[in-house]
Amino acid sequence: MTPRELLAHARTLPVLVIYDVDHAVPLARALAAGGLTVLEITLRTAAALGAIAAIARDCPDVIVGAGTILSPDDIETAAAAGATFGVSPGATPRLLAAARAWGRPFYPGTATASEIMAARDAGFGAVKFFPAEANGGAPALKSLAAPLADVTFCPTGGITPANVAAYRALPQVACVGGSWMAPDDAVRAGDWDRITALAAAARA
């Protein structure tokens, strides 16, 4: 899939912080049962790469990618673990060059018009808007997107069921990312049925 096609396919992107590799596969299966089959595993924990590898190995119906990519080395290790797309909180010329060389869907983090334009100039027509709520929420993204009509967005950061509709209403938003469908207490308790229900609601 192209980067835009992947976002359109995902529609809602769970952004997951996994602390225990043993949770990875049942969590992925629970989310997929609710209709969310594109997952971002953030590289914020020691378990992240193992979680990506386990999901890539055992969940063939799930597309797993890596988030919190900060460097070209992160791209290499995530790809080796089985990640098929990448997401970063921001972007540097070095990171964008490595992402372009990787050749898989990659969504650089942007928060300003200049950052969006820099990513666009580097060949990235689909970007992450982050942190969305802290940077003015849907009204700010609407204003930023207006003069950049050929850019597609995936906002993340502070998005919840209470505000997600405002983002979805924007024509250039193909996907929204968040963690509300996989709350920590449910993951730690192994309450996979609850997560499936939350995923189905998020998908709807």
C-alpha positions as CSV (number, residue, x, y, z in Angstrom):
1,M,0.0,0.0,0.0
2,T,1.0,3.6,-0.5
3,P,1.3,5.8,2.6
4,R,-2.1,7.3,1.8
5,E,-3.7,4.0,1.1
6,L,-2.5,2.6,4.4
7,L,-4.0,5.5,6.4
8,A,-7.3,5.1,4.6
9,H,-7.3,1.4,5.3
10,A,-6.5,2.0,9.0
11,R,-8.9,4.8,9.6
12,T,-8.2,4.5,13.3
13,L,-4.6,3.8,14.4
14,P,-4.0,2.3,17.8
15,V,-0.8,3.9,19.3
16,L,0.4,1.2,21.7
17,V,3.0,1.3,24.5
18,I,3.7,-2.3,25.4
19,Y,5.6,-3.2,28.5
20,D,5.3,-7.0,28.4
21,V,6.0,-9.0,25.2
22,D,3.4,-11.6,26.3
23,H,0.7,-9.0,25.9
24,A,1.6,-8.2,22.3
25,V,-0.2,-11.0,20.4
26,P,-3.4,-11.2,22.5
27,L,-3.6,-7.4,22.3
28,A,-3.2,-7.4,18.6
29,R,-5.8,-10.1,18.2
30,A,-8.3,-8.3,20.4
31,L,-7.9,-5.1,18.4
32,A,-8.1,-6.9,15.1
33,A,-11.3,-8.6,16.3
34,G,-12.8,-5.1,16.8
35,G,-11.7,-4.1,13.2
36,L,-8.4,-2.4,13.9
37,T,-5.8,-4.2,11.9
38,V,-3.1,-1.5,11.5
39,L,-1.1,-1.0,14.8
40,E,1.7,1.3,15.8
41,I,4.0,-0.1,18.5
42,T,5.9,2.8,20.0
43,L,9.6,2.3,20.6
44,R,9.4,3.6,24.2
45,T,9.9,0.3,26.1
46,A,12.3,-2.5,26.3
47,A,9.5,-4.8,25.1
48,A,8.7,-2.9,21.9
49,L,10.9,-4.7,19.4
50,G,9.9,-8.1,20.8
51,A,6.3,-7.1,20.6
52,I,6.6,-6.0,16.9
53,A,8.4,-9.3,16.1
54,A,5.7,-11.4,17.9
55,I,2.8,-9.6,16.1
56,A,4.6,-9.8,12.8
57,R,5.1,-13.6,13.3
58,D,1.8,-14.6,14.8
59,C,-0.8,-12.2,13.5
60,P,-0.8,-12.4,9.7
61,D,-4.0,-10.3,9.5
62,V,-2.4,-7.4,11.3
63,I,-0.1,-4.7,9.8
64,V,2.3,-3.7,12.4
65,G,4.5,-0.6,12.4
66,A,6.9,1.2,14.7
67,G,6.4,4.6,16.3
68,T,8.6,7.0,18.2
69,I,11.3,6.5,15.5
70,L,14.0,9.1,16.2
71,S,16.9,8.0,14.1
72,P,18.0,5.9,11.1
73,D,19.1,3.3,13.5
74,D,15.5,3.0,14.8
75,I,14.3,2.4,11.3
76,E,16.8,-0.4,10.9
77,T,16.0,-2.2,14.2
78,A,12.2,-1.7,13.7
79,A,12.4,-3.1,10.1
80,A,14.5,-6.1,11.3
81,A,11.9,-6.8,13.9
82,G,9.1,-6.9,11.3
83,A,7.7,-3.4,11.2
84,T,6.3,-2.5,7.8
85,F,5.7,1.2,8.4
86,G,7.1,3.9,10.6
87,V,6.0,7.0,12.5
88,S,8.1,9.7,14.1
89,P,7.3,12.5,16.5
90,G,9.2,15.0,14.5
91,A,11.6,15.0,11.5
92,T,15.2,15.8,10.7
93,P,16.7,15.8,7.2
94,R,18.8,12.8,8.2
95,L,15.7,10.9,9.4
96,L,13.7,11.8,6.3
97,A,16.5,10.6,4.0
98,A,16.7,7.3,5.8
99,A,12.9,6.8,5.7
100,R,12.9,7.6,2.0
101,A,15.6,5.0,1.5
102,W,13.7,2.4,3.5
103,G,10.9,2.7,0.9
104,R,8.1,1.7,3.3
105,P,5.2,4.0,4.4
106,F,6.6,6.6,6.9
107,Y,4.8,9.4,8.6
108,P,7.0,12.2,9.9
109,G,5.7,14.2,12.8
110,T,4.8,17.8,12.1
111,A,3.3,20.6,14.1
112,T,3.8,23.8,12.0
113,A,3.3,24.9,8.4
114,S,7.1,25.0,7.9
115,E,7.5,21.4,9.1
116,I,4.7,20.1,6.9
117,M,6.2,21.9,3.9
118,A,9.7,20.5,4.7
119,A,8.2,17.0,4.8
120,R,6.3,17.6,1.6
121,D,9.4,18.8,-0.1
122,A,11.2,15.7,1.0
123,G,8.6,13.5,-0.7
124,F,6.2,12.8,2.2
125,G,2.7,13.7,1.2
126,A,1.1,12.0,4.3
127,V,2.3,13.2,7.7
128,K,1.5,12.9,11.4
129,F,0.2,16.0,13.1
130,F,1.6,15.8,16.7
131,P,0.8,16.5,19.4
132,A,-2.6,17.3,18.0
133,E,-4.5,18.7,21.0
134,A,-1.5,20.5,22.5
135,N,-1.0,22.3,19.1
136,G,-4.5,23.7,18.9
137,G,-6.5,20.6,18.0
138,A,-8.8,20.2,15.0
139,P,-9.2,24.0,14.5
140,A,-5.5,24.4,14.2
141,L,-5.1,21.5,11.8
142,K,-8.0,22.8,9.7
143,S,-6.1,26.1,9.3
144,L,-2.8,24.5,8.6
145,A,-4.3,22.1,6.1
146,A,-6.1,24.7,4.1
147,P,-3.1,26.0,2.1
148,L,-1.6,22.5,1.8
149,A,-4.4,20.8,0.0
150,D,-2.3,18.0,-1.3
151,V,-1.1,16.8,2.1
152,T,-2.9,14.0,4.0
153,F,-2.8,14.0,7.8
154,C,-2.9,11.5,10.7
155,P,-3.3,13.5,13.9
156,T,-2.3,11.9,17.2
157,G,-1.8,13.2,20.7
158,G,-4.6,13.8,23.1
159,I,-7.3,12.4,20.8
160,T,-10.2,10.7,22.6
161,P,-13.7,9.6,21.9
162,A,-14.9,13.1,23.0
163,N,-12.9,15.0,20.3
164,V,-12.2,12.4,17.6
165,A,-15.3,13.5,15.5
166,A,-13.9,17.0,15.0
167,Y,-10.7,15.5,13.4
168,R,-12.6,13.1,11.3
169,A,-14.7,15.9,9.9
170,L,-11.6,17.4,8.2
171,P,-11.3,16.3,4.6
172,Q,-7.5,15.9,4.7
173,V,-7.6,13.6,7.7
174,A,-7.4,10.0,6.5
175,C,-6.8,8.5,9.9
176,V,-6.6,9.4,13.6
177,G,-4.3,7.8,16.1
178,G,-4.7,7.3,19.8
179,S,-4.5,4.9,22.7
180,W,-8.0,5.1,24.2
181,M,-9.0,1.7,22.7
182,A,-6.3,-0.1,24.6
183,P,-6.2,1.4,28.1
184,D,-3.3,0.3,30.3
185,D,-5.6,-1.2,33.0
186,A,-7.3,-3.4,30.5
187,V,-4.0,-4.6,28.9
188,R,-2.5,-5.4,32.3
189,A,-5.6,-7.3,33.3
190,G,-5.8,-9.2,30.1
191,D,-9.4,-7.9,29.5
192,W,-9.3,-8.6,25.8
193,D,-13.1,-8.5,25.4
194,R,-13.2,-4.9,26.7
195,I,-10.4,-4.0,24.2
196,T,-12.3,-5.6,21.3
197,A,-15.4,-3.6,22.3
198,L,-13.5,-0.4,22.4
199,A,-11.8,-1.1,19.1
200,A,-15.1,-1.8,17.5
201,A,-16.5,1.5,18.8
202,A,-13.4,3.3,17.6
203,R,-13.7,1.7,14.2
204,A,-17.4,2.7,13.9
